[in-house]
């Protein structure tokens, strides 16, 4: 069975800290890995990764994929209270059309 | 790009009643998805459409659930004879068919269903 596992499940930090969120996967015919941020309702897209070793960056957020070890990390530097959210990792597979399989998410809380 | 819209935002119903949700995808997107999310869990795939064709349904999807996308634009998700276990957030998403970005899903804000 296809599996996407995120860790930690929850994390509390202070503003200015750097955090690393983890996502590991066991799926057949991997195609892509995506990160989403979910603040209240709608998950919003952050990154899509398809190749190993190529870092994607957007401001203070960055992500990288390791297809050999089957994991990805999402880094957030100089955290702000607005970064508080659930961060979801999802995997797309060649055999699943464009359906995504999601992990449970990491609940990040950034305190002032 | 007006985004994905869902209606209603909240629905409270009694066990045994039927409910229907609507999703309007981003206009140029031909793929539409329904997911269900419960507290503390990631979204769980239910079904997806390419244009008006329903291409995949989760094997977890009960016969009480049915989805349509009659003209390849908006979609409806109906749950018949609701049960308390159906209480969840129902998320709709859409994407473009174009190769590399077809998995980049854009989500609506969801319909929160509470079955009493």
Interface residues (C-beta under 8 A of the other chain):
Chain A: X4 X31 X32 X34 X36 X40 X41 X42 X43 X44 X45 X48 X50 X88 X90 X92 X96 X97 X98 X99 X100 X101 X102 X103 X104 X105
Chain B: X4 X31 X33 X40 X41 X42 X43 X44 X45 X48 X50 X55 X56 X89 X91 X95 X100 X101 X102 X103 X104 X105 X106 X107 X108 X109 X110
